[in-house]
């Protein structure tokens, strides 16, 4: 016979009731706090214990166990309710003593139950985790303006609103937005430096928008275009502006179309966060950073001068990237390009780590690199789902390259990296183990969870586990600790196994 936990609890309580009912004098150690409990223990009315004892769940008087939940050390009974450690809280007071989780929700102490309990750069109470986090959509903010790059909900009074149906007059508030970004720039002040573009689409007109002020330009997933060829946004010679563009789709496809252009020399910096680029971007000089974005713009040419820098992180690319002479940092991206090579780097210092290069093009090359001494290609996963042997090259180095290529997975069913000295890397069985320190090879079928459906996380028994070069990186593509667990050797490729 299988009894539920409730039935198992009722048996001793009923037994206690029978014993007590047979007595002419109530048990002085019996107590009850509700009428149902009183019936089970054989008492006619709610009966308290003599101080300092308290009544427990089976109707017995026992010594107090806690003052606050900080006194309860068992994970099975972490909350102090009525001076007893229990498995569930019933009120906010039960969470006293627990730093960071002052509210009771669903029997657990949590950081928040609604957004009013959150603030600053974590203004949203997550409905699942009941923890405060940064905003990610406009709808999560009272002002309807979320600055996703920082996770902050903007105060409506600090925002300059722009709309294609607006009028260039007044202060450009939400009820009377202005029409052009040029007029909006005239309203920018240190305490009011956020421009929010309303609507699904917005045209900047026939000329590019010159970003010569420090400003955050935020869209509403707005498609921002230009009526003629050339870039939509430019950061030009002499600019000192620090500019962020977020939550928008930039540019049109077509000949001589561009999304963003950074030229120079200048001291300005432009950052893109949460954008989609439908036209190429270009850097002549100056700095461009791109984060959490989608680049579908075809071949992208960057950096014609050695003073240019590109910092590309956590983004999705279906286009190629071609750089010359500039500094390049690529961390945590996924490349699925339709052309070869995915990345072509000539000159400049390059750092390429924790990326995935996956292509269905059987002749594709992942990276063609002829960079400065000190450049690195490390902890990347190269995978070609076509399975065609001896065609594309995962990494193709210049004959005199000094780029360090370490701790990568080469699962292309293709030839080994050309003219690259590799180490601590894993090759498939077609390439075989290549010369170099601590290289190895294995059956590609054992490398990943589900490569046929794009899941390139490491399989539980992957030979990549624990084979990477130690002491180089502290996180993987998804931000998980590397190595895991601490004190072991890291895994090869973009993902660290849990």
C-alpha positions in Angstrom: 0.0 0.0 0.0 1.3 3.5 -0.9 0.3 6.4 1.2 0.7 10.1 0.4 2.7 12.3 2.7 -0.5 13.8 4.0 -1.9 10.4 4.9 1.3 9.4 6.5 1.2 12.6 8.7 -2.5 12.0 9.6 -1.8 8.5 11.0 0.3 9.6 14.0 -2.0 12.6 14.6 -5.1 10.3 14.6 -3.3 7.9 16.9 -2.4 10.8 19.2 -6.1 11.9 19.2 -7.3 8.4 20.2 -4.9 8.3 23.1 -5.8 11.8 24.2 -9.5 11.1 23.9 -9.2 8.1 26.2 -7.6 10.3 29.0 -9.6 12.1 31.6 -7.0 14.9 31.7 -5.6 16.6 28.6 -1.9 16.0 27.8 -0.1 19.2 29.0 2.3 18.9 26.1 -0.4 18.9 23.5 -1.3 22.1 21.6 -3.1 23.3 18.5 -3.3 26.5 16.5 -6.3 25.8 14.2 -9.6 24.0 14.7 -8.6 21.2 12.3 -5.4 20.6 14.2 -7.3 20.7 17.5 -9.6 18.0 16.3 -6.7 15.8 15.3 -4.9 16.1 18.6 -8.1 15.8 20.7 -8.4 19.3 22.0 -11.7 21.2 22.1 -10.2 24.6 21.4 -7.1 26.4 20.3 -4.5 25.7 23.0 -1.2 27.6 23.3 2.0 26.2 24.8 3.5 27.6 28.0 6.3 30.1 27.2 8.8 29.9 25.8 7.7 26.7 23.9 5.8 26.9 20.6 3.4 24.5 18.9 4.7 22.5 16.0 2.9 20.8 13.1 2.0 17.6 14.9 0.5 19.5 17.9 3.4 19.1 20.3 5.0 21.9 22.4 8.7 22.2 21.5 11.5 24.7 22.2 11.8 27.5 19.6 14.2 26.8 16.7 14.7 30.3 15.2 14.2 34.0 15.5 14.7 34.8 11.8 15.3 32.6 8.7 19.0 33.3 9.1 18.9 30.8 12.0 17.5 27.9 9.7 20.4 26.1 8.1 18.7 23.0 6.6 17.8 23.3 2.9 14.7 21.3 3.6 13.5 23.8 6.2 15.1 27.2 5.3 12.4 29.6 6.6 11.5 30.7 10.1 7.7 30.6 10.6 6.3 30.9 14.1 9.8 30.4 15.5 10.1 27.0 13.8 12.1 26.2 10.7 9.8 25.1 7.9 10.0 24.3 4.2 7.8 27.2 3.0 7.4 30.9 3.9 3.9 32.3 4.2 4.6 36.1 4.7 7.3 38.6 4.0 8.3 38.6 7.7 9.4 35.0 7.3 12.2 36.2 5.0 13.8 38.5 7.6 17.5 37.8 7.9 17.9 36.6 4.3 19.9 39.2 2.4 18.7 39.9 -1.1 15.4 37.9 -0.8 13.1 39.9 1.5 9.7 38.9 -0.2 7.7 35.7 0.1 6.2 34.3 -3.1 4.8 30.8 -3.7 6.4 29.6 -0.5 9.9 30.8 -1.3 11.8 34.0 -0.3 12.6 35.9 -3.4 14.2 39.2 -4.5 11.0 40.8 -5.8 7.4 40.2 -6.6 6.8 43.3 -8.7 8.8 46.0 -10.5 8.1 48.6 -7.7 10.7 46.6 -5.6 13.4 47.0 -8.3 15.3 50.1 -9.5 18.4 51.5 -11.1 20.0 49.3 -13.8 17.8 46.4 -12.8 14.3 47.9 -12.9 12.3 44.7 -14.0 11.1 41.9 -11.7 11.5 38.8 -13.8 8.3 36.8 -13.7 10.1 33.4 -13.6 13.0 33.9 -11.3 11.5 36.7 -9.2 14.8 38.6 -9.4 15.5 42.1 -10.5 17.1 42.5 -13.9 17.7 45.0 -16.6 14.9 45.7 -19.1 15.1 44.2 -22.6 11.9 45.6 -24.3 10.2 49.0 -24.2 7.0 47.4 -22.8 8.8 46.5 -19.6 9.2 50.2 -18.8 6.7 52.7 -17.6 8.2 55.3 -19.9 8.0 52.8 -22.8 11.7 53.5 -23.4 14.1 50.7 -22.5 17.8 51.4 -23.1 18.7 47.7 -23.7 22.5 48.3 -23.9 22.4 49.3 -20.2 19.1 47.6 -19.1 17.8 50.9 -17.8 14.3 52.2 -18.2 14.7 55.9 -19.3 12.7 58.6 -17.5 10.3 60.0 -20.1 11.4 63.5 -19.0 14.9 62.7 -20.2 13.9 61.5 -23.6 13.6 63.4 -26.9 11.0 61.7 -29.1 11.1 61.6 -32.9 8.5 60.4 -35.3 8.0 60.4 -39.1 4.7 62.2 -38.4 6.2 64.7 -35.9 6.8 68.4 -36.2 10.1 70.2 -35.6 8.9 72.5 -32.8 8.9 72.6 -29.1 10.7 70.2 -26.8 9.9 66.9 -28.6 8.1 65.1 -25.8 6.1 61.9 -26.2 2.9 63.8 -26.9 4.4 66.1 -29.5 7.5 64.4 -31.1 9.7 66.2 -33.5 10.3 65.1 -37.1 14.0 65.1 -37.8 17.1 63.9 -36.0 18.8 67.1 -36.8 16.2 69.1 -34.8 16.3 66.5 -32.1 20.1 67.0 -31.7 19.4 70.7 -31.1 17.4 69.6 -28.0 20.2 67.5 -26.6 21.6 68.5 -23.2 23.8 66.6 -20.7 20.8 65.7 -18.6 18.6 65.0 -21.7 20.7 63.0 -24.2 18.3 60.1 -25.2 16.5 60.2 -28.5 13.7 57.6 -29.0 12.5 57.0 -32.6 8.8 56.0 -32.6 7.1 53.8 -35.2 8.0 50.8 -37.4 9.9 52.8 -40.0 11.8 56.1 -40.3 13.7 57.8 -43.1 16.5 60.2 -42.4 16.1 61.8 -45.8 18.6 62.1 -48.6 21.7 62.8 -46.5 23.5 60.8 -43.8 22.9 61.6 -40.1 26.2 63.1 -38.7 26.7 61.9 -35.2 28.5 64.8 -33.7 27.0 64.9 -30.2 27.1 62.5 -27.3 23.7 60.7 -27.5 21.8 57.4 -27.2 19.5 56.9 -30.2 17.0 54.2 -29.4 14.4 52.8 -31.7 11.2 50.8 -31.4 12.5 48.0 -33.5 12.4 50.8 -36.1 13.7 50.3 -39.7 15.8 53.4 -40.3 16.7 54.1 -43.9 18.2 56.7 -46.2 16.5 57.9 -49.4 19.7 57.9 -51.4 22.9 55.8 -51.6 25.6 56.1 -48.8 25.6 55.5 -45.1 22.6 56.1 -42.8 24.7 57.2 -39.9 28.2 58.6 -40.0 30.9 59.5 -37.4 33.2 61.8 -39.3 36.5 63.6 -39.0 36.9 65.6 -35.9 33.9 64.2 -34.1 34.1 63.8 -30.3 30.7 62.3 -29.8 30.1 59.0 -27.9 27.1 57.5 -29.6 25.0 54.4 -29.0 22.4 53.1 -31.5 20.0 50.5 -30.2 16.9 48.5 -31.0 16.7 49.4 -34.7 17.1 47.9 -38.2 19.6 50.0 -40.2 19.9 50.5 -44.0 18.6 49.1 -47.2 20.2 46.4 -49.4 21.6 47.6 -52.7 24.7 48.9 -54.5 26.5 51.6 -52.6 24.3 51.4 -49.6 25.8 51.5 -46.1 24.4 51.3 -42.6 27.1 53.0 -40.5 30.4 54.7 -41.5 33.2 55.7 -39.1 35.9 57.9 -40.6 38.5 60.0 -39.2 40.8 60.8 -37.6 38.4 61.5 -34.7 38.0 60.9 -31.0 34.4 59.7 -31.3 33.1 56.2 -30.5 30.0 54.6 -31.9 28.4 51.5 -30.3 25.6 49.4 -31.8 23.5 47.2 -29.5 20.6 45.1 -30.4 20.6 46.2 -34.1 20.2 44.5 -37.4 22.4 45.7 -40.2 20.9 45.3 -43.7 23.7 47.2 -45.4 27.5 47.0 -44.9 29.3 49.1 -42.3 32.7 50.7 -42.9 35.5 52.0 -40.7 38.2 54.2 -42.0 39.5 55.3 -38.7 38.0 55.6 -35.2 36.2 53.0 -33.1 33.1 50.9 -33.7 31.7 48.3 -31.3 28.8 46.0 -32.1 27.1 43.8 -29.5 24.1 41.5 -29.5 23.3 42.3 -33.1 22.5 40.7 -36.4 24.6 41.4 -39.5 23.1 40.2 -42.8 24.7 42.9 -45.0 26.8 40.9 -47.5 30.5 41.5 -47.5 31.5 44.0 -44.9 34.7 46.0 -45.5 36.2 47.6 -42.4 39.3 49.6 -41.4 41.3 51.2 -44.2 43.6 52.9 -41.7 45.7 51.4 -38.9 44.0 53.7 -36.3 40.6 52.0 -36.8 39.2 49.4 -34.4 36.3 47.0 -34.5 35.0 45.2 -31.4 32.4 42.6 -32.4 30.7 40.6 -29.6 27.8 38.2 -29.1 26.4 38.8 -32.6 25.0 36.7 -35.5 26.6 37.1 -38.9 25.5 35.7 -42.2 27.9 38.0 -44.1 31.6 38.0 -44.6 33.9 40.3 -42.8 37.0 41.9 -44.5 39.4 44.0 -42.5 42.7 45.7 -43.4 45.2 47.3 -41.0 42.9 47.8 -38.1 42.6 46.2 -34.7 39.9 43.5 -34.5 38.3 41.8 -31.5 35.7 39.1 -32.1 34.3 37.4 -29.1 31.3 35.1 -28.7 29.9 35.4 -32.2 28.2 32.9 -34.5 29.2 33.1 -38.1 27.1 31.4 -40.8 28.3 33.1 -43.9 27.2 32.5 -47.4 30.6 33.4 -48.8 34.2 32.4 -48.3 36.1 33.3 -46.2 33.9 34.2 -43.3 36.6 36.5 -42.0 39.5 37.9 -43.9 42.1 39.8 -41.8 45.1 41.6 -43.2 47.4 43.5 -40.9 46.4 44.8 -37.5 46.2 43.0 -34.2 43.4 40.4 -34.1 41.8 38.6 -31.1 39.4 35.9 -32.2 38.0 33.7 -29.4 34.9 31.8 -28.3 33.2 32.0 -31.7 31.3 29.4 -33.8 32.0 29.2 -37.5 29.4 27.0 -39.1 28.8 26.8 -42.8 26.9 24.7 -45.3 29.3 25.8 -48.1 31.6 22.9 -48.8 34.4 25.1 -50.1 34.2 27.7 -47.4 37.2 29.0 -45.5 36.5 30.1 -41.9 39.3 32.6 -41.3 42.0 33.8 -43.7 44.5 35.7 -41.5 47.7 37.6 -42.0 47.7 39.7 -38.8 50.3 41.3 -36.6 52.5 39.4 -34.1 50.5 38.7 -31.0 47.3 37.9 -32.7 45.3 34.9 -31.4 42.7 32.4 -32.7 41.6 30.4 -29.7 38.7 28.4 -28.3 36.6 28.6 -31.5 34.5 25.9 -33.0 34.7 25.3 -36.7 32.0 23.1 -38.2 30.8 22.5 -41.8 27.6 20.5 -42.0 28.2 19.6 -45.6 30.7 16.9 -44.7 32.7 17.3 -47.9 36.3 16.4 -47.4 39.5 18.2 -48.2 37.8 21.4 -49.6 37.5 24.5 -47.4 40.1 25.4 -44.7 39.1 26.2 -41.2 41.9 28.6 -40.7 44.2 29.7 -43.5 47.3 31.6 -42.3 49.9 33.6 -44.2 53.1 31.7 -44.9 55.0 33.9 -42.3 52.1 34.1 -39.8 52.9 34.3 -36.1 49.2 34.1 -35.0 48.7 31.7 -32.1 46.1 29.1 -32.9 45.1 27.1 -29.8 42.3 25.2 -28.3 40.0 25.1 -31.3 37.8 22.4 -32.7 38.2 21.6 -36.4 35.2 19.5 -37.3 34.9 20.4 -40.9 35.6 17.1 -42.6 38.1 19.3 -44.4 41.8 19.8 -44.6 43.9 21.0 -41.7 44.6 24.7 -41.1 47.0 25.9 -43.8 50.4 27.2 -42.7 49.1 27.6 -39.1 50.9 26.2 -36.2 48.2 24.7 -33.9 48.2 23.5 -30.4 45.8 21.9 -27.8 43.3 21.5 -30.7 40.9 18.7 -31.7 40.6 17.6 -35.3 38.1 15.2 -36.9 39.2 11.8 -38.2 39.6 13.0 -41.8 42.2 15.6 -40.9 43.8 13.3 -38.3 46.0 14.6 -35.5 48.1 17.5 -36.8 51.6 18.4 -35.7 51.8 20.7 -32.6 51.7 20.6 -28.9 48.9 18.5 -27.4 46.8 18.2 -30.6 44.5 15.2 -31.0 41.8 13.8 -33.3 38.6 11.8 -32.9 35.4 10.7 -34.5 33.4 13.8 -35.2 30.2 12.0 -34.2 31.4 12.1 -30.6 32.1 15.8 -30.5 28.7 17.6 -30.2 25.2 17.2 -28.8 23.2 17.5 -32.0 25.1 19.0 -34.9 22.5 18.0 -37.4 20.2 20.5 -35.7 22.8 23.1 -35.0 23.6 22.2 -31.4 27.4 22.4 -31.2 27.6 22.2 -27.4 29.9 19.4 -26.3 28.5 15.9 -25.9 28.9 14.4 -22.4 31.7 12.1 -23.6 33.3 14.6 -26.1 37.1 14.2 -26.5 37.2 18.1 -26.3 36.4 18.0 -22.6 39.4 18.9 -20.5 41.8 19.2 -23.5 42.2 23.0 -23.8 45.2 25.1 -23.0 44.9 26.3 -19.4 45.2 29.8 -18.1 43.9 31.7 -21.1 40.2 32.4 -20.7 37.8 32.6 -17.8 34.4 32.2 -19.7 33.0 30.5 -22.8 30.8 31.8 -25.6 27.7 31.9 -23.3 29.5 33.5 -20.4 29.8 30.3 -18.4 32.9 29.8 -16.2 35.9 28.3 -18.0 37.2 25.8 -16.8 34.3 24.1 -15.2 34.8 23.0 -12.5 37.5 25.3 -11.3 40.9 23.6 -10.9 40.5 21.4 -14.0 41.7 22.0 -17.6 39.4 23.9 -19.9 37.5 22.3 -22.8 38.4 22.9 -26.4 36.1 25.0 -28.6 33.6 27.8 -28.0 31.5 26.0 -25.4 32.6 24.7 -22.0 30.7 21.6 -20.9 28.6 22.0 -17.7 
